[in-house]
Amino acid sequence: MTSSTATFDEEARLAVLDSYGILDTPPERSFDDVVRLVSQLLAAPIVAVNLIARDRQWFKSEIGLGRREMPLDDSICRFALLEEEQMIVPDMREDPRFRDNPLVTKDAGLRFYAGALLKTRDGVALGTLCVLDDKPRPQGLSEQEQFVLATLAHQVMSQIELRKAMAEQENLIAALREADQRKDEFLAMLAHELRNPLAPIVSAATMLSNFHLDPVMVQRASEIVARQAGHMTSLINDLLDVSRVTRGKVELELRELDFKDVVADAIEQVRPLIEKHQHRLTLDLPPARAIVVGDRKRLVQIMTNMLSNAAKYTLEGGHIAVRLTTDGGALAVDIRDDGIGMSPELISSAFDLFAQGARGLDRSQGGLGIGLALVRSLLRLHGGAVSASSDGPGKGSAFHVSLPLSTRDQVERRARDRNPPRATMPALRIGVVDDNEDAAVTLSLLLETLGHTVLIAHSARDALAVLPDFGPDVCLLDIGLPEMNGYELAAALRAQPGASQAILIAVTGYAQEKDRARALAAGFHDLFAKPVDLEVLGAALVQIESRRAA
């Protein structure tokens, strides 16, 4: 290749094409109108907007072909991807690349071809806007005709970009609506869960205000207050834990311990709930010790939440089984129940914050839908993971927890990795550079809620004008910037005294290993795919804070 597309190999190009979500979509008038206009202006019987996919050439719009795709081996346009901007073949019978092509030798009898590239802002060629004729054109295209073809190819690419932007906006709106709905549901849950213990507390307080109560009634009222106050405290602690984990404020007290002791402590805490519902609990524990490095309190909290979840959604007299195994360097805990089960949709969101299964209007089981979210977050802090499965509603659920077994050099290393000296860590100054204003503002607001100071720039030129004076600790740079791409901007920032020491993180729509390698070679410290996973970004920022404070 002779153009900027040479910097992208075929796999990366195909990944970019897939990110546009345009393949195999229905015809659209905006593309059909351009094709008809090109046909009229260039007197071409065949015109097509085509995209070069993995093993085929697919037509978004066409005139004169009567088909939507063809095998890639028959494609003429695929050769255009090797050119700078346009490929013009006055007579394909005289070109050794095409003289044996079935489009030339068979019924179609094509002789003339001209194609203008459809390129992204990063210079990635997706396909062409091409014209074909069954008669040769020895003079090719005039300068004016080439201008018309290039201009309308640019218009087609603008339509492709607009189509992608509108789809992303629709996805964002849907995500915001879902988040708003979940927020409303959470507030309703919170109000309900706090009112539940308040009602018996108020009633007990009213009873205690009656000085004629006998000691037995006083004792009973006091127990009600203590029990319900404990329930409220548990709810509030769960909320605080979510906040701490989200903001990276959890400090683990790591030491070696036997996970069988963790299971025993958790069962002791959950036993009243299990006995209340007359569940049958079976344990399968190995005879040998299962040593892990972790925070005992947090590991017990993980297992308590898991067992409580099983007990809440298992019917009266049901069965809960806990099995602990060790294999090589890993520990596994499997918790199975024969309860109400989960749908595939619920499994996919089971560990999301405030996610809950279907429950009756009385919401008798209680909880805010944050227990499993805490489980996942706390396990990640311990280097572990959790997953869920179910054969469907009414068929029970299974949860699988994995943790690394201890090795002798882990205690100090994990303590150092997981508990950096956070008390002296200042909030970061973060520069966000993205020409998508909504994406930049949304990311900025989220970063500000984590306590960071953020400055936004919507172009490379603006970034170079404001970021050096801002003195950023971290810069999040969109790769697909107009005029100057993110790689070029990174090099320019490195040359600016006020920004030369900033941690650079690339943000891009395509993030394969080859893209990551290119970003690292360009001076970036990390690369994130769009949309940015805020949990992963938050973890990266915590590590950045730790390194700066060290």
C-alpha positions in Angstrom: 0.0 0.0 0.0 1.1 3.6 -0.6 -1.3 5.4 1.6 -1.8 5.8 5.4 -3.8 2.5 5.2 -0.4 0.8 5.1 -0.1 1.3 8.8 -3.1 -1.0 9.4 -2.9 -4.7 8.6 -5.9 -6.6 7.2 -7.1 -7.9 10.5 -7.1 -4.4 12.0 -8.9 -3.0 8.9 -11.6 -5.7 9.1 -12.0 -4.9 12.9 -12.6 -1.2 12.0 -15.1 -2.2 9.3 -17.0 -4.4 11.8 -17.1 -1.6 14.3 -19.3 0.4 11.9 -22.0 -2.3 12.0 -23.0 -1.6 8.4 -22.5 -5.0 6.7 -25.7 -6.8 5.7 -27.9 -3.8 6.6 -31.0 -2.9 4.4 -30.8 -0.3 1.6 -30.9 3.3 2.7 -32.0 6.2 0.6 -29.1 8.4 1.5 -26.7 5.9 -0.1 -29.0 5.1 -3.1 -29.3 8.8 -3.9 -25.6 9.2 -4.2 -25.3 6.1 -6.4 -28.0 7.5 -8.8 -26.3 10.9 -8.9 -22.9 9.3 -9.8 -24.5 7.2 -12.5 -26.0 10.4 -14.1 -23.0 12.6 -13.7 -20.4 10.1 -15.0 -22.8 8.4 -17.5 -22.0 5.1 -15.9 -24.3 2.1 -16.3 -22.9 0.4 -13.1 -22.2 2.2 -9.8 -21.8 0.7 -6.4 -21.0 1.6 -2.8 -19.0 -1.5 -1.8 -17.3 -2.6 1.4 -14.4 -5.2 1.3 -15.2 -7.7 4.0 -13.3 -10.8 5.1 -14.2 -13.1 2.2 -16.6 -11.1 0.1 -17.3 -7.7 -1.5 -20.7 -6.4 -0.2 -22.7 -3.7 -1.8 -24.5 -1.2 0.5 -26.0 0.3 -2.7 -25.7 -0.4 -6.4 -27.1 0.3 -9.9 -26.7 -2.1 -12.7 -25.3 -5.1 -10.8 -28.5 -6.7 -9.5 -26.7 -8.4 -6.5 -25.7 -7.5 -3.0 -22.3 -9.3 -2.8 -19.7 -11.3 -4.7 -16.8 -13.5 -3.7 -13.7 -11.6 -2.8 -11.7 -13.5 -5.4 -13.8 -11.8 -8.2 -13.5 -8.4 -6.7 -11.9 -5.6 -8.7 -12.4 -3.0 -5.9 -10.1 -4.9 -3.5 -7.2 -3.8 -5.7 -8.3 -0.1 -5.2 -7.5 -0.5 -1.5 -3.8 -0.6 -2.5 -4.0 2.8 -4.1 -3.6 6.3 -2.7 -7.1 7.7 -3.4 -8.5 6.5 -6.7 -7.9 3.6 -9.1 -8.8 4.1 -12.7 -8.5 1.3 -15.3 -9.3 2.5 -18.9 -9.5 -1.0 -20.3 -9.5 -4.0 -18.0 -8.8 -6.4 -20.8 -5.4 -4.8 -21.2 -4.6 -4.9 -17.5 -2.9 -8.2 -16.4 -4.7 -8.0 -13.0 -8.1 -8.2 -14.5 -8.0 -9.7 -18.0 -8.9 -13.1 -16.6 -11.5 -11.8 -14.1 -14.9 -13.4 -14.7 -16.5 -10.0 -14.6 -14.4 -9.1 -17.7 -14.4 -12.5 -19.5 -18.0 -13.6 -19.0 -21.5 -12.1 -19.6 -20.9 -8.8 -17.8 -18.0 -8.1 -20.2 -16.8 -5.2 -18.1 -14.1 -3.0 -19.6 -13.8 0.3 -17.6 -13.4 0.8 -13.9 -12.9 3.8 -11.6 -13.0 3.6 -7.8 -12.5 6.2 -5.1 -11.6 5.0 -1.6 -14.0 5.2 1.4 -11.6 6.0 4.2 -12.1 6.7 7.8 -10.6 9.7 9.5 -7.7 7.5 10.6 -7.0 6.6 7.0 -8.5 3.1 7.1 -10.0 2.1 3.7 -13.3 0.3 4.1 -14.2 0.0 0.4 -14.9 2.2 -2.6 -17.4 4.2 -4.5 -16.9 2.7 -7.9 -18.2 3.1 -11.5 -18.0 0.5 -14.2 -18.8 0.3 -17.9 -19.0 -2.4 -20.5 -17.1 -0.1 -22.9 -13.5 1.0 -22.5 -12.7 4.6 -21.8 -9.2 5.2 -23.2 -9.0 8.7 -21.6 -10.1 7.4 -18.2 -11.8 10.2 -16.2 -11.3 13.9 -16.8 -10.0 16.0 -13.9 -13.6 17.2 -13.3 -15.0 13.7 -13.3 -12.3 12.6 -10.8 -13.3 15.5 -8.6 -16.9 14.5 -8.7 -16.1 10.9 -7.9 -13.8 11.9 -5.0 -16.3 14.4 -3.6 -19.2 12.0 -3.6 -17.1 9.2 -2.1 -16.4 11.6 0.7 -20.1 12.2 1.0 -20.7 8.4 1.2 -18.1 8.1 4.0 -19.7 11.0 5.8 -23.0 9.1 5.7 -21.3 6.0 7.0 -19.7 8.0 9.9 -23.1 9.7 10.6 -24.8 6.3 10.7 -22.3 5.0 13.2 -22.6 8.1 15.3 -26.4 7.9 15.4 -26.2 4.2 16.4 -23.7 5.1 19.2 -26.0 7.9 20.4 -29.0 5.5 20.4 -27.0 3.0 22.5 -25.9 5.8 24.9 -29.5 7.0 25.2 -30.7 3.5 25.9 -27.9 3.0 28.5 -28.8 6.3 30.2 -32.5 5.3 30.2 -31.6 2.0 31.7 -29.4 3.6 34.3 -32.1 6.1 35.2 -34.6 3.3 35.5 -32.2 1.3 37.8 -31.7 4.5 39.8 -35.4 4.9 40.3 -35.8 1.2 41.2 -32.9 1.5 43.6 -34.4 4.5 45.4 -37.7 2.7 45.7 -35.8 -0.3 47.1 -33.9 1.8 49.5 -37.0 3.6 50.8 -38.7 0.2 51.2 -35.8 -1.4 52.9 -35.3 1.5 55.4 -39.0 1.7 56.2 -39.2 -2.0 56.9 -37.0 -1.9 60.0 -38.2 1.6 61.0 -41.8 0.4 61.4 -41.0 -2.1 64.2 -38.5 0.2 65.8 -41.2 3.0 66.0 -43.7 0.4 67.4 -41.2 -0.9 70.0 -40.3 2.7 71.0 -44.0 3.4 71.5 -44.2 0.2 73.7 -41.2 1.3 75.8 -42.8 4.7 76.4 -45.5 2.9 78.3 -44.1 2.7 81.9 -46.6 0.0 82.8 -44.8 -2.7 80.7 -43.7 -5.8 82.5 -40.0 -6.8 82.1 -40.8 -9.5 79.6 -42.4 -6.9 77.2 -39.5 -4.5 77.8 -37.0 -7.3 76.9 -39.0 -8.2 73.8 -39.2 -4.5 72.6 -35.5 -4.0 73.2 -34.7 -7.1 71.1 -36.8 -5.8 68.3 -35.0 -2.5 68.3 -31.6 -4.1 68.4 -32.4 -6.6 65.7 -33.9 -4.0 63.3 -31.2 -1.5 64.0 -28.7 -4.2 63.1 -30.5 -4.8 59.8 -30.4 -1.0 59.0 -26.7 -1.0 59.9 -26.1 -3.9 57.6 -27.9 -2.1 54.7 -25.9 1.1 55.3 -22.6 -0.8 55.6 -23.3 -2.5 52.2 -23.9 0.9 50.6 -20.7 2.3 52.1 -18.8 -0.8 51.0 -20.0 -0.3 47.4 -18.8 3.4 47.6 -15.4 2.4 49.0 -14.8 -0.3 46.4 -16.0 2.0 43.5 -13.6 4.7 44.6 -10.7 2.3 45.3 -10.7 3.1 49.0 -10.9 -0.4 50.3 -7.7 -1.4 52.2 -7.1 -5.1 52.7 -5.4 -6.6 55.7 -3.8 -9.4 53.9 -2.4 -12.6 55.6 -2.4 -16.3 55.0 -5.5 -18.1 56.1 -7.3 -21.4 55.6 -10.4 -20.8 53.4 -12.2 -23.6 55.2 -12.3 -21.3 58.3 -13.7 -18.6 56.1 -16.5 -20.9 55.0 -17.2 -21.9 58.6 -17.5 -18.3 59.7 -19.8 -17.4 56.9 -22.1 -20.4 57.6 -22.3 -19.3 61.2 -23.5 -15.9 60.2 -26.0 -17.3 57.6 -27.3 -20.2 59.7 -30.2 -18.3 61.3 -31.6 -17.6 57.8 -31.0 -21.1 56.6 -32.8 -22.5 59.7 -35.6 -20.1 59.3 -36.4 -21.5 55.9 -35.6 -25.1 56.9 -33.0 -25.5 54.2 -30.8 -28.5 54.0 -27.1 -27.4 53.8 -24.4 -29.9 52.7 -20.7 -29.3 52.8 -18.0 -31.0 50.8 -14.6 -29.8 52.0 -11.2 -31.3 51.3 -9.3 -32.8 54.2 -6.2 -30.7 53.6 -5.9 -27.0 54.3 -6.8 -24.6 51.5 -4.4 -21.6 52.2 -5.0 -18.3 50.5 -3.7 -14.8 51.0 -6.6 -12.5 51.8 -8.4 -10.2 54.2 -10.4 -12.6 56.5 -13.2 -10.1 57.1 -13.7 -9.4 53.4 -13.5 -13.1 52.4 -16.1 -14.0 55.1 -18.2 -11.1 53.7 -17.9 -12.6 50.2 -19.0 -16.1 51.3 -21.8 -14.7 53.6 -23.3 -12.7 50.7 -23.1 -15.8 48.4 -24.8 -18.1 51.0 -27.4 -15.4 51.9 -28.2 -15.0 48.2 -28.8 -18.8 47.9 -30.9 -18.8 51.0 -33.0 -15.9 50.0 -33.9 -17.4 46.6 -34.4 -21.0 47.7 -37.9 -22.1 48.7 -38.8 -23.5 52.1 -37.1 -26.9 52.7 -34.8 -26.5 49.7 -31.2 -27.7 49.4 -28.0 -25.7 49.3 -24.7 -27.4 48.6 -21.2 -25.9 49.1 -18.2 -27.7 47.6 -14.6 -26.5 48.1 -11.8 -27.9 45.8 -8.2 -27.1 45.1 -6.4 -27.9 41.9 -2.8 -26.8 41.2 -2.5 -23.1 42.2 -6.2 -22.4 42.4 -9.1 -22.8 44.9 -12.7 -23.1 43.7 -15.9 -22.8 45.7 -19.1 -24.0 44.1 -22.5 -23.0 45.7 -25.5 -24.7 44.2 -29.2 -24.5 45.2 -32.5 -25.8 43.9 -34.2 -22.5 44.2 -36.0 -20.2 41.8 -33.2 -20.2 39.2 -32.3 -17.4 36.8 -33.1 -16.4 33.3 -30.2 -15.8 30.8 -30.9 -12.1 31.0 -30.6 -12.1 34.8 -27.4 -14.2 34.7 -25.8 -11.6 32.4 -26.5 -8.8 35.0 -26.4 -10.8 38.2 -23.2 -9.1 39.4 -24.2 -5.5 38.3 -24.9 -3.0 40.9 -28.5 -2.9 42.1 -29.5 -5.9 39.9 -32.1 -8.3 41.5 -34.2 -11.2 40.4 -38.0 -11.1 40.3 -39.5 -10.8 43.7 -43.0 -10.4 45.1 -44.6 -7.1 45.9 -43.9 -7.7 49.6 -40.1 -7.9 48.8 -40.0 -10.1 51.9 -36.4 -11.3 51.2 -34.9 -7.8 51.7 -31.7 -6.4 50.3 -30.7 -3.7 47.8 -29.3 -5.8 45.0 -25.7 -4.9 45.8 -24.5 -8.1 47.5 -23.3 -9.9 44.4 -21.8 -6.7 43.0 -19.7 -6.5 46.2 -18.7 -10.1 45.8 -17.3 -9.6 42.4 -15.5 -6.4 43.3 -14.0 -7.8 46.5 -12.9 -11.0 44.7 -11.1 -8.9 42.1 -9.2 -7.2 44.8 -8.1 -10.7 45.9 -7.1 -11.7 42.4 -10.2 -14.0 42.1 -13.4 -14.2 40.0 -17.0 -15.3 40.2 -19.5 -16.5 37.7 -23.2 -17.7 37.7 -25.1 -20.3 35.8 -28.7 -21.7 35.8 -30.7 -24.1 33.7 -33.5 -21.5 33.8 -36.3 -20.3 36.1 -37.3 -22.8 38.7 -34.3 -25.0 38.1 -31.9 -23.6 40.7 -28.7 -21.6 40.4 -24.9 -22.3 40.7 -22.2 -19.8 41.5 -18.5 -20.5 41.0 -15.8 -18.7 42.9 -12.1 -19.0 42.2 -9.1 -17.7 44.1 -5.4 -18.2 43.8 -3.8 -20.4 46.5 -1.1 -18.9 48.5 2.6 -19.1 47.7 5.1 -18.1 50.3 6.2 -14.9 48.5 2.6 -13.6 48.0 1.9 -12.0 51.4 4.2 -9.0 51.2 3.8 -8.6 47.4 0.0 -8.6 47.6 0.0 -6.3 50.6 2.2 -3.9 48.6 0.1 -4.2 45.4 -3.3 -3.9 47.0 -2.6 -1.4 49.8 -0.6 1.5 48.5 -0.1 4.4 50.8 -3.3 6.2 49.8 -3.4 8.8 52.6 -0.8 11.0 50.8 -2.2 10.5 47.3 -3.6 13.6 45.7 -6.4 13.6 43.1 -5.1 13.4 39.6 -5.2 16.2 37.0 -6.6 14.5 33.9 -6.8 15.8 30.3 -9.5 14.3 28.1 -9.1 14.8 24.3 -11.9 13.6 22.1 -13.7 15.3 19.2 -16.9 13.6 20.3 -18.1 16.3 22.7 -20.8 14.1 24.4 -18.3 11.3 25.0 -15.7 13.7 26.4 -18.2 15.5 28.7 -19.6 12.2 30.0 -16.2 10.8 30.7 -15.1 14.0 32.4 -18.2 14.0 34.7 -17.5 10.5 35.7 -13.8 11.2 36.5 -14.8 14.3 38.5 -17.1 12.2 40.6 -14.0 10.2 41.6 -12.3 13.3 42.8 -10.1 14.1 39.8 -9.7 17.5 38.1 -10.4 17.3 34.4 -9.7 19.5 31.4 -11.4 18.8 28.1 -10.1 19.5 24.6 -12.0 18.6 21.4 -9.1 18.7 19.0 -5.3 18.1 18.9 -4.8 21.8 18.3 -6.8 22.8 21.4 -5.1 20.1 23.4 -1.6 21.5 22.6 -2.8 25.0 23.5 -4.2 24.2 26.9 -2.8 20.9 28.3 0.8 22.1 28.9 -0.4 24.9 31.1 -2.8 22.6 32.9 0.1 20.3 33.8 -1.8 17.0 33.5 -0.9 13.9 35.4 -2.8 11.7 32.9 -4.0 12.3 29.4 -6.8 10.2 27.8 -6.3 10.7 24.0 -8.8 9.7 21.3 -6.8 8.1 18.5 -9.3 9.1 15.7 -8.8 12.9 16.0 -9.2 15.1 12.9 -6.1 16.9 11.5 -3.7 15.2 13.9 -4.3 11.7 15.2 -3.8 10.5 18.8 -0.4 9.0 18.0 0.9 12.3 16.6 -0.6 14.2 19.4 1.1 12.0 21.9 4.5 12.8 20.3 3.7 16.5 20.3 2.7 16.5 24.0 5.9 14.6 24.9 7.8 17.7 23.5 5.9 20.1 25.7 7.5 20.8 29.1 4.2 21.1 30.9 2.9 17.7 29.6 6.0 15.7 28.9 5.7 13.7 32.2 2.0 12.9 31.8 0.8 9.3 31.8 -0.7 8.8 28.3 -3.7 6.4 27.8 -5.0 5.8 24.2 -8.7 5.6 23.7 -9.9 4.0 20.4 -12.7 2.1 18.7 -10.4 -0.8 17.9 -8.2 -2.4 20.5 -6.7 -5.6 19.3 -3.2 -6.7 20.6 -1.6 -5.2 17.5 -3.3 -1.8 18.2 -2.1 -2.0 21.8 1.5 -2.8 20.7 1.4 0.2 18.3 0.1 2.4 21.1 2.9 1.3 23.5 5.4 1.8 20.7 4.1 5.4 20.3 4.7 6.2 23.9 1.3 5.4 25.5 1.2 3.6 28.8 -2.1 1.8 28.1 -4.9 1.5 25.6 -8.7 1.2 26.2 -11.4 0.4 23.7 -14.4 2.6 23.4 -16.7 2.7 25.3 -14.2 2.9 28.1 -14.8 0.3 30.9 -14.9 2.6 33.9 -14.0 -0.2 36.3 -10.8 -1.0 34.3 -10.0 2.7 33.9 -10.5 3.3 37.6 -8.2 0.5 38.5 -5.6 1.9 36.1 -5.9 5.3 37.7 -5.4 3.8 41.2 -2.2 2.2 40.0 -1.1 5.5 38.5 -1.7 7.2 41.9 0.2 4.5 43.6 3.2 4.8 41.4 3.2 8.6 41.7 3.0 8.4 45.5 5.7 5.8 45.8 
